[in-house]
Amino acid sequence: MKLIVFFWILSGVYVAGDNIPLELFTESELRYLSTHSTIKVSNELDYAPYDFAINGEPCGYSIDIVKIIAEHVGLQVEFINGYTWHELLELFKNGKIDLMHSITKTDKREQFGLFSVPYCHHPTHFIVRKDSEDIDVITQLYGKKVAVGKSWAVEDYLKRNHPDLQLVPMDNIEMMLDALSTGKVDAVINGSLTTEFLMRKLNYGNIKVSGLFKEFAQYSLEKYHFMGKKSSPELISIFNKVFYQLPVAKVEKIRAKWFGESANPYCSKLSLFLSFEEKEYLHQKKVLKYCVDPDWMPYEKITKDGVHIGISADYIDLFSERLGVEFQLHETSSWTESMQALKNTDCDLIALITPNNEREILFDLTSSYVNFPTVIATRNSDSTSNDINFYLDKSLACVEGYSAASPFMKKYEGIKLSKVSCSGDGLRAVKEGRFFGYIDLLPSIMYASRVEGIDGVKVSCTLTGAGGNALASRKDEPVLGTILQKAVDSLTEEDHQRINNKWLAVTVNKVVDYSLVWRVVASVIVILALFIYWNRRLKRAKLAVELALKAEKEAVQQNLNFIDMISHEYRTPLSVINSCLDVVERKYSIDKFGGLEAHINNIREASIRLLNIFESSLKKNNDSYGDISVNKKNLNLKEIIKATVTLVQCAYPKHQFLVNYSGSDFQVVGDKELLTTVFSNILDNAGKYSDSKNKIIIEVRQTSNKFYISVKDSGMGIAPADIKQIFGKYYRSQHVGEKRGAGVGLFLVKKIIDIHNGEVSVNSELGQGSIFRITIPVGKVKDE
């Protein structure tokens, strides 16, 4: 062996590049290399982009593959061209050519040649004139003239399997396409890549590539091999070994050179190296339908607009880009429904799933690509341990249908877990003491506690090393599983880090009470930021409302309701914030810190109200005022009115608001936020439409069964024609001039009072002012 290697090196034969080690080859292969410095290789003239010649110089994808393999083992290549394909085959049979390429393996050819592993794939299609119907199956061409390559594998296949075709064998593709273009044949059966190349080159504008010849592909007749002499098997074994050792980057560079500009999906510039079978699968599928858990943040969620967001959404975008195929969301309403959709093959894959034995039987699973620990969350005040045994006799919960707790339950079979609907519900149940602990993946707990504002809970125990999540695909299409695994394998640490930083970053705000001044400054910065942000939002919302109302008020009414309500409801809190900041600024310059606490509290209350209104608007309105949900409790009406007057007074500091109360306990059953909305609307209108010199008088009178509330101002008043419509949605009097408003405030007042089984009315006279009167029942919830 050593003598052979030494002789090989002395003969000038070498292995180019460190990636092809000498020990890869057998003694007989090394002997072949030492005795064959040059090999003769076939070269067609017109089989672009695989194998053709320009001015006698060999070109094409297959030519470059042969050259790079030969270069790696120190072989010189002599290309034999100037012959047709049929003639090249005869030269090979007669021993004049050592190696054929761009050749399909058939039983007939295996009688005189030895084939390598496939090194390329070429899809075969039906080619027809543009004025002809598309061909999807071969039987559509029965009785018609079909051009094929002479001595090509497709010719032999069609003769044996489809004798009803009128085959017209020809020497090259150019002849076949010319015959089709001029009407001499009805169709051509050929590879789409070579056809499209010549169609562009020769400007055949009246022909098209039609359907894929699927039947031909089923017999693996669309793979290109190298073919060598049976008398010299070493050459083919050498080509096999070197081809497998070639770096993917080098092969992709050659592929990009010849196919990079083609729109054909088989040879597009993909980030992943896919086999022909995999590319053909994606080409046939066109889109991959996938399912997700519709409510499992931060992992994934389907918004009310049908948009997939979360960690898995970002990974799906990466997979789509690297595979060059569209991923289409198949919407479901629950995790159970998503699982069933994959079982029924309504979708092709699930974006995130925790592997277990049952799921491995049902689906094809990739390796885990999203990995986080499974933990137990408990109350801050409870004594805990990182020892799992500590929790065996405790009441625990997990989300129904999730497998995060499966390893725990499997190891401790006697454990029973209660079920909750989502992470937020689980954490709230723990906080309220209904369960000792809640089991879930760490990101779910972090996200739910942060976004839903659930405090008082902590992560107490790591249940498992990692909660891995994989892609799951349908069992009946195993090629999809291999494609998805390649996509998962392509992920880098940078990919994971970027996505994790986006969805799992937690901002911790440390409150340092250095002095009252710093608290004021912090409050001012926060409030100003909110004011600027919402001011811009309100301007855009107002403009959208005005334009939409002018264009087609009826058609867009429901969509505008939500915007109108927010636009109106934020005005008073923002005015309060702005006015209170002015007061704080004046007080600070006059008497330093004295008396600032009350104004800071006003700022805080207004900010909280601003956020509460936003949250309640989203939850209660559902894009419509017609479905306002109510949370009725025992309330003190006097306290509600007093607090509202205090806030509105900040917005109109020069006005006088006088309140007279007559009653006993002022108990009422109602929704505090909605009733506050009623009084803030009416008081805001009173301040807005009256002069600061005039008084605004509020009377609150309690009888045995009703409250009578009146708000009187001495402002501009309401015209008689407007009074009848004043509580209508979007209605604004023509007499208000440039005063702000969207015409929804009094509409809301009426609706909320109706919900509270009360009544609202108005008496007014232009130039004299208005009196709004409200009656609501006295009451108290029993056994609260």
N, C-alpha and C positions, 0 to 999 in steps of 0.2 A: 504493500500500500504506500509506504513512504517513498519507494522508488518511483512509483507512478506519479505521485504528486510532484516529486522533484523534477521528473521529466516533463510534466505538464507546465510547470513554471518556466523551465528552461526553454520550452517551445514557444514561449510568449503568450500562452493562454493564461488568463487571470480572471479573478472575480472582481468586478468593478463595484466598489462600495462596501462598506463594512456590514451592510445588512444581509449579505449572501455569504454565509460561512462555508468554508471548504467541506466541513464534515457533513454538510447537507447532502452531498452527492455520494453515490455508490462508486465502487471501483470501475464498474463497466461504464458508468456515465463519465467518469473522469478520463477513462481510456478513449471514449468517443470524442470528447473535447480535445484531447491531445492529438488525435488523428484526423480531425475535421476542422480545419481553420476557417473554411467557408462553406456556407450552405446555400442552395438554390431555392428561392421562394417565389411563389406565383404572384403575379400582379396584373389585375384586369385594367382595361383602359377606361371603363365608363361606369364603375359601380360606386360612385360618390354617394355619401362622404366616407364610406368604409375603405374602398379599394379602387383607385383610379390613377391616371397618369396625366401629367401636364408636360408636353414636349418631351415625352419619354421618361420623365422623372416621376417615380412612384410617390403617391400621396394618399392620405386618408387615415382614418382612425386605426384600422387594423394594421396598416403599414407602420405606424408609429409604435404600436404595441409590440410588433415583431422586432423593430429596431431596438427598443429599450431592453427587451429580454435578451436579445443577442449581445448587446453591449455589456450587460451584467455578467456574462460568462465568456466574453472575449471572442465571440464568433463574428466573422465577417459575413455580410449578406449580399448575395447576387440576385437581384430581382429579374424574373423572366416575364417580359411583357410583349405586346404586339399580337396577342392571340385572343380568341374568344374564350368564354368560360368552358365550353365544351372541349375546345382544343387544349386548354390548360389541364383539364382532367385527363385527357389522353396522354399528354406529356408526363403527368405524374405516374400513370399506370405503366408507362414505358421506362420509368426510372430516370427521366430527364429533370425532374423537380423533386427536391427533398421534402418540401413543406408547402402545404396548401393552407389557406386561412379564409376567413369569412365564408365558412362552409358549414352546412347543416348535416348533422349525423343521421344517416338512414341505414336500414338493414342492408340495402344493396351496396352502399359505399363501405360498410364495415367489412365486406368481403375482400376488399383490396387495400384498405387503409386503417391506420390506428389513430384513434381520436383522443384529443386532450379533454380536459375539463372545459366547460363553456367559459369564454372570456367576454362575451358580449351578447346582447339580446336585441333582436330586431322585430318589432311588431309588423305583422302582415295584414294589409287592408284590401278592401275592394276599391278600385279606382274607376270612376265613371264620369261621363260628361255632366256638366252642370245642369243641363235640361232634362236629365234622367232622374228617376226616383232613387232614393238612397237604398243601398243593399246592406241588409243586416245578416242574412243567412244565404248560404251557397245555393240553396234550391231556387232562389229567385232568378238565378242565371241559367237554369236548365233550358236547353234548346237555343242558347245564345252563344255568340262567338266571344271567347275569352282568351286574351293574350297572356302567355306565361313565358318565363325564361327557359330556353332550350337546355335540357339536362339539369335543370334546377330541381331541388327536392320537391317543390310545389307541383311541378309537372308530373312527376312520378306519383305523388300522392293523389292528385286529381284523376289521373288515368285509372288508378285502382279503385278509388272510392266514389267517383262521380262521373260515370261514363256518359251521362246525359248532357254533359257540357260539350260544346264544339271548341276544343282546345286549338289554339294557334300558337305553337312554339316559335319564339324569336330569339335572336342572338344577344340582344341587349335591351336595356330599359328604354333608351331613346327611341328605338324602333317601335316598341310597344306603345309608348305614349303618343307617338306620331300617328300610329294606326288608330288609336282611340280618338284622338283629336279630329282626325279626318273622317271618322265614321266607318272605318274598315273593320273594326271590332266593337263589341258592345261594352266590354269591361276589361280591365287589367287586374291581375292579382299580383301584388308586389309589396315589398316593405315600404311603409309610409315615409320613412326618413329619406331613402334614396329617391322616392317619387317626388317629394316636396322639394328636394334639392334641385332636381332637373326641371321641375315645373317653374321654379324661379329663374333658373339659368336660361332656359329656352323659351320662357314667356308663354307657357301654355295657359291661357286665360279661360279656356272653355271646359276644363276638366277639374275634378275635385276628388279629395280623399274621402271615401264613404266609411261604412262600418268596418269593425275589426273582424278578421276571419278567425272567430273564436274556436271553431272546431280544429283548425290547424294548430292553434296554440296549445290545445289540450294534449297533443301528442309530443310536446316538447320540441317541435320542429321550428321554433323561432329562436333557437340558441345557436350562436356561432362558435365554432371550435377551430383548433389547429388540427390538421391531419398529416401524419407522417407515414413513412414506409413501415410495413410490418417487419421488414428485415432489419430495421434500425429503431427498435423501440426506445432506445436511450434518448433520442432527440425529443420525443414527446414527453417522456418522464422529466427531462431537464426543463422543458418549457412549463410543465405543470408546477414544478417546485419553485421556479423563479417567479412565475406569475403570482403565486400565493404569497411570495415574499415582497412583492412590489409595494412600496408605501402607497396608501390610499391617496395621499396628496398628489403623487406623480400621475396616477391613473386619472384622477379628477382633472388635472391640468390638461391632459390629452383630450379628455372628454369635453372640457370647456372649449378647447381649441376648435373642435370639429362640430360640436352641437350646441355650444353656448349661446349662439344667436338664434337658435331654432325655438319656435314656440311649442314644439312637440313636447308633451309632458314626460316622455320617456328619457329625454336627455337634457332636461332643464338643469340649471345650475342650482342644485339642492345643497343644503348644508349637511345633509346626511347621505351616506353612501348606501343606496337602496338597490336591491337586486331587481332584475327585470320583473319577476313575479310580483314583487312588492309595488313597483311603479305601475304595473298593469292593473293591480288591484285598486290603487288610489285613482288611476285614470278612469276606471269603470265606476267607482263609487261617486266620484265628483265631489261629494261632501261627506263628512263623517258626522253623524248625529250623536250628540252626547247628552247625558243626564247629570244632574247635580242634586245635592240636598238643597231645597229651596230656602232653607233658613238655618244656616250653620256658620255664622260669622265668628271669626274672621276668615274661616276657610272658604266659604262660598255662600251665595245667596242669589235669589232671583228677585229683582226689584219689581214694584208694581207696574213698571213699564216693560217688564219682560227682559231686563238686562241682567246678564250674569256678572257678578262682581265678587271680589274676594281673592284669596291666595290662589285658588285653583284657576280662576279666570286669567290671571297673569301667566300661569304655566301653560294653559291652553293656547294663549296667544303665541308663546314661544314655540310650542309644538307645531302650530299651524304654519308659522313662518319657516321652520326648518324642514318640514315635510312638504311644503308647497301645496297644501290642500286646505280647503275651508272646513272649519269645525262649526257645526250648526247646533244651537241649543234646542233640545227637545224639552219643553216646559212640563213640569209636573208640580203637584201641590204638596207633596210630602216625600220623605226619604223612602218610605215603603213603596210608594208609587214609582219612584225612580228605579228601585231594585226590580220591581215587577216589569217595568218597561224594558230593561236589559234582558230579563229572562224571556220575554215575549219577542225579543229582537225588534222592538219598536225604536230602540236606539242602538247604536253600535258600541258605545262604551260609557263608563261612568268615570268622572274626572278624579274623584277621590274615594277610596274605599279601604277599610282596614282588613287585611288578609286574615282569613281563618280557614279551617279545614273545609267547612261547608262551602264557602265561597270559592275555594280552589277547585272544588268539584263542579260548581255551576258555571264559573267564568274562567277565562284566561287572565292571569294577573301578572303585571310587571313587577319588577323589584320596587320596594318602597322609595319614593322620592320626596315625600314630605314627612319628616320625622320629628316628633315632639313628645315629651314625657306625659304619661297619664298620672294625674295627681288627685288627691282628696282635699277639698276645701272645707274649712270649718269656721265657726265664729272666732273672732279675735279673743273673746273672753274665755273660751273653753280651753281646758288643758288637753294637749295633744302629744303625739309621739310620731317619730318617723318609722316606728316599728309597725308593720301591717297588722300584726296580731292584736295590737291595741284596739283596732276598729271592728274586730269580728263580732262583738256583741252590741255594736252601736247601730242606730237606725241610719241607713245610707240610701242615697237615691242616685239615679243616672237617667239620661234621656232615653226614652223608649225607642228601640230599634237600633241604637248605637252599640258598637262592639268594644268601646273603650274599656268597659269593666269586665269583658269576657274572660281575660286571663285570671282575674281576681276570683270570679265566680267558679271557674273551672278548678282552681286550686283549692278553694274552700267551698265545697259543694253545698254545705248547709246554709250558706249565706243567702238571704233574700233581699233583693234591692227593690225599692219603690221606684215608680216611673214618673218622670215629669216630661213636659212637652218641649222644653228648650233650656239652654244654659241659664238664662236669666231667671226662669221660674225656679230652677234648682238652687241657685244662689240665694234668691229671696226666701225660699223655704228654709234654708239653713240659717239665714239671718234672723228669721222670725221664730226659730227654735222648733220647727216642725220636723226637721231631720238633723241628725248630728253632723253628717257630712254629705258632700256632693262629689261624685266621681266624674271626671271629664278630662279631656286633653288640656294642657296648660294654656295654649292660645285662646281656646274658647272661654275659659274662666277669666283670663286677663281682659279679653275684649268685652265680655258681658259686664264685668264689674266696672270697667272704665266707661263704656258707652252708655250703659243704663244707670250709671251712678249708684251702684250697689256697694256701699261701704260696710265696714264691720266684719268682713270675712277675710280669711287668709289661706294660703296654701300650706298644708300641714304635713303632707306625706307624699312621697313619690311612689306611685303604685307599681309601675313597671319601668324598665330602662328606657323604652321609647315607644311611642305610639305611631307606628309606621303607616303611611297611607300610600296606596298604589293606584295605578290605572287598571280598571277591569274592562275586558272586552268580551264579545260574544264568542261562544265556543264553536259555533258552526263556521266561523271564518278565521281559522288559526293564523293566517298570514297577517291579519291585523295585529295580533298579539306580538309578532316579531317586529313589526313596524313601530309599534308603541314602545317596545323595549329599547329600540335604537334611539327613539326620541328621548326617553328617560336617560339613557346612557350619555346623551349629548350634553346634558345639563352640567354646568360648571359651578364652582363655588361662588363665583361672582353672580351667577343667575340666582342662586339660593339666597345669597346675602342681600341682593337688591330687593327681592320680593319680601323677604322677612322684615327688612328695615321699613318697607312701605306699610305693612299691615300690623306689625307687632311692636312698633316703637311706642313707648309709653312716656308721656311727659309728666314729670313730677314737679309740682309747684310748691316750693318751700316758702312758708309765710314767716317772715322775720319782722317782729314788731319793734323796730328801732325807735320810732316815735310817731306821733300823730301825723306829722307832716308827710312821712313816707307813705303812710296808709292813704292819705288824701291823694298824693301823687299817683300811687298805684291805681286807685279807683278812677282817677281822672283819665289815665292812659287807657285803661280797659274800656271805660264808658265811651270815650272819644272814638276808640277803634270800632266799637259796636255801632256808634252813631254814624260814622263815615260809611261803614260797610252797609248798614241797613238803609241809609239815605240813598246810596246808589241803587240798591235793590228796589227801593220804593219808587224811585224815578223811573226805572225801567218797567216796573210793574204798572205804574200809572199810565205811562205812554202806551204800553201794550193794551191796557183796558180801553183807553180812549180811542185808539185806532180800531180795535176790534168792535167796539160798540157802534162806531160809525159805519163800519163795513157790513157787519151782520150780527147784530146783537143777539138775536134769537138762537143762531146756530152755535155760538161759542159761549152761551150763557153759563153752563155748568163749569167750564174751565176757568172762567173769569171770577166766579164766585169766591173761589179760594184766594185768588190774588187780591180781590177787593177787600175781603175781610181782613187779611193781614195788613194791607195798605192802611186801612182805617184804624185798626186796633193798635198799630205801632205808633200812631201820631201822638196820642196823649202821653204814653210812657217816655217817648223821646223828648217831648216838650218838658216833661218833668225833669228828666236827666239834664237837659240843657240849662234850665232855669236854676236847678240846684247847684250846678257847677258854677254858675254866675254868683250865686250867694256865697258859696265856699270861697271863691276867689276874692270877693269883696271883704268877707269876714277875716280872711287871712291877712289882708293888707291892713286892716283896721286894728284888730285886737288879738293878733297872733292866733293862738289855739283855742281860745275860749268859745264855747258854743258850737264848735264844728261837728261834734258827735252827732247831733240831730240831723244835720244836713247829709252827713256821710250815710246815716241810716236811711234817709230818703233816697239817696242814690242807690243804695243796695236794694231797697224794696222795689224801686222802679226797674232795676236791672233784672231782678228775679221775676217780676211781673212780665217783663218783655220776653224772657225765655219761656215762662209758663204759658203765655198766650201762644207762642210759636208751637210748642209741643202739643198743646190742646187743640190747636187749629189742625195740625196734621192728623191727630187721632180722631177728632170729633167730626170733622167736616166731610171727609171722603169725597172731596171735590164738589160738595153740594151742601147748601144750607138746610136742606130738607131732612137731614138725618143727624141732628145734634144730640149726642149722648149726654146724660145728666148724672151727676154724682151727688145725690141729695143727702144732706146731713142736717143735724140740729145746728142752727146758726143764731147769732145775735145780730139782728138787723141794725141796731144802733151802732154797733162796732163797725159793721161793713160801711155804713154811710159815713161815719166819722173818719175812717181810714181813707175813703175815696175823696172826701172833701180835702183832707190834708194833702193828698197827692196832687189834686187838680189845682189847689191853691198855689202850689209851686209853679205851675204852668202859667197862672195868671196872678202874679204877686200883687198887682195894683187893685184887683177886684176884692170886694168884700163878700164873703160867703157866710151868711147867718143861718144857723140851724136851730129850730125849735122842736123839742121832743115832748110828746105827751103819751105816757103809757107806763107799763109796769116792767115786765121781763123782756119784752121785745123778741120773743122766741119765734123763729120761722124755720120751716123746713125748705131747704133749697140748696142750690149749687153756688158755693161762695164765689167762684170765678165768674160764673155767668151773671150773677146779680151785681158783682163789681163792674162788669162790662156795661150793664144797664145804666147804673148811676154815673159812671165815668163818661158815657156817651152824652147823657142829658146835661150833666154839669159842664162838660167840655163845650157843648153847643151854646149853653147859656153864657159862658165866658167869651166864646168866639164871636157871638152875634150881638153882644151888648157892650156899652161903653164902660170903661173902668171906673167911672165916677158913680155908676149906679150899683145898687146892692142886688145880690142874688140871694133870695130867701128860700130856704128849704124847710118845709113843715112835715113832721112825722107824727102821725096820730094813730094810736092803737085803740081798737075797740075789743069786744069780747071775741070776735071771730075774724077781724080784718085789720090790715094796716092801710092807712091812707097817706100817701106820700105825694107832696106837690113841690114843684120847682118853679119858682117865678123869677123872671128877669124883666128888665125894662129896655130890651134891645130893639132891633129893627122889626121884629114881628114877622108873621106869616100871612100871606094873602089868602083870602077865602077860597080861591080856586085851588090853592096848593094844599090846604088842610086835608082835603079828602084823599089826597095821594101821598101825603107826607110820610106814611109808614110803608110805602111801596119800595120794592127793590130798585136801586139805581136812580130813584127820583130825586132831583134837586130843583129847588125853586129858582126861577130866573132872577129873583131879587137879591141873591146872595153875592152877586158880583164876583170878585176874585177870591172870595173866601175859599179855603181849601176844603176838600171833601169829595167822596166818591158816590154818595147817595146810598150807602148801605148801613149806616149807623142806626138810624131809627127803625129800619127794617129788622135789624137784629134785636133791638129793644122790644119790639112787638112780639117777635118770635119767642124770645126768652121769657117774657111775661106770660105768654100763652102757655108755655111749658110749665110754668109755676101756677097755673090755674088762676091767673090774675087778669087785670084789664089795664089798658093804657089809653089815654086820650089827651087832646091838646085844645086849648082855647087861645086864640091869638088875634091881634089886630095890628095892621101895618103901622109902624112907627111908635107903637105903645108897648110892645113886648109880648111875651108868651107865658102860659102856665101849662106845664105838663103834669098830669095827674096819673098816679099809679095806685092800684089796689091789689094786694096779694093776701092770701089767707094767713091767719095766725095758726101756728101749729107746732107740734113737737113729735119726733119719732119715738114710738114706744119702745121701751126696753133697749135703748141704745147702749 
